Amino acid sequence: MANLQNLTTAEQRIGDLLQQGLSNKAIAQHLVISIRTVESHISRALAKTGTTSRLQLVMFLLREAEKRPNLQP
């Protein structure tokens, strides 16, 4: 079963930005990496989570985030 621990820190960071609705280009600019690197991270995250689209990936990440304990006071 897929979970957030399967994703690298970079894949999780990009997933967070996907949840904000950023495009690949905007994510690349924000993280100062190439668009191709963003695409690669997204592709690997899709494979690891068993999702087939950006929307499915975002939905997966949101569901997983609901399972995490809230660490803020």
N, C-alpha and C positions, 0 to 999 in steps of 0.2 A: 504494500500500500504506500502510495506516495505521500510525503509530508515535507515540510519546509526544511528539515534537516538534510534532505537529499540535495538541496540547492546550495551552490557555493555562495559566499558572501556577495560576490559580484552579481550573480543571478538574482539574489534576493533584492539587492539595491536597485537593479534595473526593474524588477517586478514592482517595487514600491513606486517607481516613477511611472510605470505603465498604469498603475492604479490611479495616478493623478491625471491620466489622459494624455501624457506627452507622446509625441511622435518619436520614431527612431532618431531622427535628426536632432530633435530637441534634447533627447536623452544623451546623445553623443556630445552635444555642446555642453550640457550641464556637467557631465562627468569628464570632459576633455579627453574623449577617446574617439575612435573612428566609428562611423555608422556600421561598417562591417563587423566590428567587435560587438556592437550592440546586437546586431542581427544574430551573431554566433551565440551570444549569451541567451537570447530569447529562444533560439532553436534548441539549445541544450535544455533549457528549462521546460520547454514544451515536451521534449522527449522524456525527461525525468518525471514529469507530472502526469503523463499520459493524456495531455490536452492537445488539441489540434489547431487552435486559433488563439490570437491575442486575447479575445474576449473570454474564451474558456479558461485561459491561464489567469486572467485577472479574477474571474469568479472563483477559481481554485484558491488563489492567494487570499481573497477576502474570507472564504470559508475557513481556511487555516488560521487566519488572523483572529477569527472569533474564538478559536479553540485555545489560543495562547492566553495565559493570565495577564491581566493588565498590570504592568510594572510601575505605572505612574501613581504617585500618592493621591 
